[in-house]
Amino acid sequence: MTKHERIKAVAEKAGITHAQADCAIDALLDCIIQELKAEKTCNLVRFGTFSIVHRNERVGHNMCTGGTFIIPERDAIKFKPSKDLKAQF
């Protein structure tokens, strides 16, 4: 689904204009990002939880050359689906 298709679907389901749906989607994503930055976790009821996890430096392997390289440490975003979301599948 493209962004335009997603905006159209939200607009139809909520009974709002495309511009309002676009603003609503952008606002939701901005709120999720800000909450992750501030609290390191964001829980969306009936959908799931986003959280920030720290990945330590580790050794990677290049399968083509057989060589190794260092993967630097970083923070990554993890998603854990809720029971309600899992039940849909």
C-alpha positions as CSV (number, residue, x, y, z in Angstrom):
1,M,0.0,0.0,0.0
2,T,1.4,3.4,-1.0
3,K,1.2,6.5,1.2
4,H,-1.5,7.9,-1.1
5,E,-3.6,4.7,-0.9
6,R,-3.2,4.7,2.9
7,I,-4.4,8.3,3.1
8,K,-7.4,7.5,0.9
9,A,-8.3,4.6,3.1
10,V,-8.1,6.6,6.3
11,A,-10.1,9.5,4.8
12,E,-12.9,7.1,3.7
13,K,-13.0,5.2,6.9
14,A,-12.9,8.3,9.2
15,G,-15.2,10.4,6.9
16,I,-12.6,13.2,6.6
17,T,-10.8,14.9,3.7
18,H,-7.6,13.6,2.2
19,A,-5.7,16.6,3.6
20,Q,-7.0,16.0,7.1
21,A,-6.1,12.3,6.8
22,D,-2.6,13.2,5.6
23,C,-2.2,15.6,8.6
24,A,-3.6,13.0,11.0
25,I,-1.2,10.3,9.8
26,D,1.8,12.6,9.9
27,A,0.9,13.8,13.4
28,L,0.5,10.2,14.7
29,L,3.9,9.2,13.3
30,D,5.5,12.4,14.7
31,C,4.0,11.6,18.2
32,I,5.4,8.0,18.0
33,I,8.9,9.3,17.1
34,Q,8.9,11.9,19.8
35,E,7.7,9.4,22.5
36,L,10.4,7.0,21.4
37,K,13.1,9.7,21.7
38,A,11.8,10.8,25.1
39,E,10.8,7.5,26.8
40,K,12.5,4.8,24.7
41,T,9.1,3.1,24.3
42,C,5.7,3.7,22.7
43,N,2.7,1.6,23.4
44,L,-0.2,1.7,20.9
45,V,-3.2,-0.2,22.5
46,R,-4.5,-3.0,20.4
47,F,-1.6,-2.7,18.0
48,G,1.7,-3.2,19.8
49,T,4.8,-1.7,21.4
50,F,7.7,0.0,19.8
51,S,10.9,0.2,21.9
52,I,14.5,1.2,21.5
53,V,17.1,-1.5,22.1
54,H,20.9,-1.2,22.1
55,R,22.9,-3.4,19.8
56,N,26.5,-4.0,20.8
57,E,29.5,-4.0,18.4
58,R,29.9,-7.4,16.8
59,V,31.8,-9.2,14.1
60,G,30.0,-9.7,10.7
61,H,31.0,-12.1,7.9
62,N,31.0,-11.4,4.2
63,M,29.7,-14.5,2.6
64,C,31.1,-13.6,-0.9
65,T,34.7,-13.1,0.2
66,G,34.8,-15.0,3.4
67,G,36.2,-12.0,5.2
68,T,35.1,-10.4,8.5
69,F,34.2,-6.9,9.4
70,I,33.1,-5.0,12.5
71,I,29.4,-3.9,12.8
72,P,29.4,-0.8,15.0
73,E,27.2,-0.5,18.0
74,R,23.9,1.3,17.5
75,D,20.4,1.8,18.8
76,A,17.6,-0.1,16.9
77,I,13.8,0.0,17.0
78,K,12.0,-3.2,18.0
79,F,8.3,-3.9,17.6
80,K,6.3,-6.4,19.6
81,P,2.7,-6.9,18.3
82,S,-0.2,-7.0,20.8
83,K,-2.3,-10.1,21.5
84,D,-5.2,-8.4,19.6
85,L,-3.0,-7.9,16.5
86,K,-1.6,-11.5,16.7
87,A,-5.2,-12.8,16.9
88,Q,-6.0,-11.2,13.5
89,F,-3.5,-13.6,11.8
